[in-house]
Amino acid sequence: MGGPRIPELDALRGIAILAVVALHVSFGFLVDTPPDASMRCAALAVHVLAAFGTPLFVALSLAGLALGHGIPRTAASYAAFLRTR
């Protein structure tokens, strides 16, 4: 869609996606298990450790937008962008 892909950002994005999936799955275990179950402790640990996924994904998305993919950042190009929306 634009400029060259950065493999390191793609790898970090994949890690962030896996962490978000782990966050959602562990939340399901936290809701469904009784408070005294040993599985709840493991689910809580995964939930806490995977909490970095969403902020990392947002930061990587912003980094991708900030890199601009070769689009010039001028007032005229921004005005042209707004007119097409």
N, C-alpha and C positions, 0 to 999 in steps of 0.2 A: 504494500500500500504506500510505501514511502521509501525511506533510506534503508541502508543495510541493517540486518538484524544483529543484535549483540548477544552472542551465545551465553555470556555470563549472566546477563539480565534474564534471559529465557530460563536458565537453570534455577536462578533464585525465584523466579515466578512459579516454576513447577514445585519447588519446595514450599512456597507459600500456599499454593493450592492444596497440596497434601496436608499441610498443617490446618487449613480451614476445614477440610473434610474430617480430619481427626478431631477437631474442636466440636463439630456438629455430632459426630458419632459418640464421643465421650459425654456430651450433654444428654444424649438419649439414655445412656447408661446411668448417669447421675439422677435423672428423673425417675427411671424405672426401678432402681435397686433400693432396697431398704437401707436405712442409715447405718445399721450395724454390719452390713455385708462387706467382705474383704474386697469384692469386685468394685465397690464404690470408691475405695481408697485408690485403687489402680486407675479408675476412670477419672478421679479428681486429679491425680498426678498428670495424666495425659492431657486433661483439659487445661491445667495451668501451664504445662510445657508448650502446648500448641497455641497459646494465646498470642504469640508473635505473628501468626499467619496473616491476620487481617491487616494490621498496620503495615507489615512488609509488602503485602500485595498493593495496598493503596500507594505506598511510597514508590514502588516500582512502576506503577501506572503513571504517577506524576513525573517520574524520571523519564519515562518514554515520551510523555507529552512535552516535557521541557527540552528534550533533545531535538525536537522539532522535525526530524526526518528531512532536513534540507529545506524547510519552508522558511522564507525570509520573514523576519519580524519587523515589519514597518507599519506605520499607521495606515498606509494605503492597502497593504495586504490584509490587515485586520478589518478595515472597512469593507473590502471585497468579500471577506469571509462572512461578515454580518449580513451583507446584502443577499448572499446565497441561502441564508437560513430563513 
